[in-house]
Amino acid sequence: MKCEICKNKLDETFLNKPIGTYVKDEKGKRHLVCSNCQKELNSKEKILKAL
């Protein structure tokens, strides 16, 4: 799986879950974002603009 902002591959846990978070847009679509992008873009609005 890849981050939708920086396109880097995300690490996964032993249960194949990505280490990151999902952010929903106004249409309800989920976008996967890595922890580095979360630190740089610290609000949901900034993350959605970067997508």
WOURNOR-V928255 format. One record per backbone hydrogen bond with DSSP energy under -1.0 kcal/mol. NH is the residue of the N-H (numbers start at 0). CO is the residue of the C=O. Records with the same first field share a line. If there is no record, write none. Layout:
BEGIN
NH->CO ; CO
END
This chain:
BEGIN
2->7
3->31
6->2
9->0
12->16
15->12
18->10
19->17
20->32
22->30
24->28
27->24
30->22
32->20
37->33
38->34
39->35
40->36
46->42
47->43
48->44
49->45
END
